[in-house]
Amino acid sequence: MKSRKAEDNVSSGDVIRVVRIRTEEITENGAVAYSTVYEDTEELYEGETETKTEGVEGEAKVTYTVTYADGEEENRVVKTKEVLKEAKSAVQKRSRTSSRMLPAHRPPLSIALRAPALHTMHRQAPSHPSALHRRSVMSP
């Protein structure tokens, strides 16, 4: 189908499509994302990060001018934006690249426990075949 301008003449057999356009103002409350601020520190190993302060989203009231074509949203433009609650930035501590390096061998975080003494039963062959004696075996 060939597009024509409004001032063009209409010929026999042409198809005319009418698109209904309307605009509307809509106001919505929405979340405002928080940012993250980084603080360099020498307290952490290279590549490690630590959260110092959690971020908190803010809130804003936004008014849009919305354009619809045949009932379908075609365009949305921010007309006004009012911040109701400021967002609070997250603060992350991070290591400096030239600061503490991870040691080649870092000790494990688990605790080694010694097992209690194990008791085994064995037969004492020379004296009496059915006699059972208890012998303690200590684990290392």
N, C-alpha and C positions, 0 to 999 in steps of 0.2 A: 504494500500500500504506500502510495506516494504522499508525503506530507505537503500541506499547502498552508499558506498564511491566511489570516482572516480576511485580508483585502483581495485575495484571489477570487476569480469567478468560479462558480460551481457549474460543472458540466453534467449532462445526463449520464447516469451510471456511477457517478462519484458516491462514495460512502462517507457519510458525515458522522463522526463520533463525537459525542458531547461528554466532556469530563467535568464533573461538578467539583469545584475547588472551594474549600472553606478553611478558615483559620480559627484557632481557639487558643486561649491562654489557659495553661494548666500549672498549678502550683503543687509541688511535691516536697516532702521532707526526705532527705537522704543522708547517708553516711559520708563523712569527710575522712579520707585515708590519712593515717599518720605517717610521718617520715621516720627514718632511722638515722641517728647521729652516731658516729664512731669515735671512740676515745682510744688512742694508742697507749699501751702500757707495757712495762717490762716485767710485770708479774706473771704473764702467761707465756707458755712455750710457743714457738713459731707455728702459725696456722690455727691456734686455738682462739676461740671467742667465748665471751661470757656476757650474759644479759645483766646489765646493771639496773635498768628500769624498763618495765614493759610499756609499750605504746598503747595509747587509748584513742579510739576513733572519735572524731567530732561529729557535729550534726549541722546541717544547713537547710534552709528553706529556699528552693529554687523555683522561679517562675519561668516557664517556657512559652514561646509562641510556636504552636504546632500547626503545620499545614497538612491538610488531608486532600487526596485526589480520589474521587469515587469511594470515599469512606476509608481508604488505606492511608496510613501515615506516610508522608513523603519527606518531611523535613521537620527538624526540631532545633530551635535556636534559643539559647539562654537569654532571657530578657533581664532578670535581676537575680542576685544571689545574696542571701542574708545568712551569715554564720550565726547559728544559735548557740553552739558550744564548740570552742576551739579544740582541735585535735592536740594530743600530747605526744611528743616524739618519743620513740623508743631509744634507749641508750645502750649501745653494745661496746664492751671493752674488747680490744683485739691486740694481739701481740705485734710488736714492731718486727719487721723482717730481719733486722740485724741484732735483735735481742736474744733471749734464751733459746738455744737449740735443744731439740729433744735428745736425751742421752741415747747412746747406741743401744743400751739395754736398760729398759725401765723395769723396776721390780714389779711383779704381779700384784694386783690388788687383793687377791685371795689370801686367806690365812691357812697355813699348813697345820693340820691336826694330826697328832699321833693316835693311831688306833689302839684301843684297849687290848690287853693280853688275850690271846686266843687260846682256847683249850681244845686239845685233840685227845681222842681215845686211841690207845694202841694195845695190842695183845702182848702179854709177856710170855713168850714161848717156853723157856726152860722149866719154870716151876709148875704152872697149871695152865692148860690150854684155854680154859674158859675165863680165866681171871683177867679183868680189865683194870687198867691203871690210868690215872689221869696224869698228863704231862703238860706243863705250861710252855707255850712258845711265845716269845716276845717278838712283836713286829719291830722293824727298824725304825 
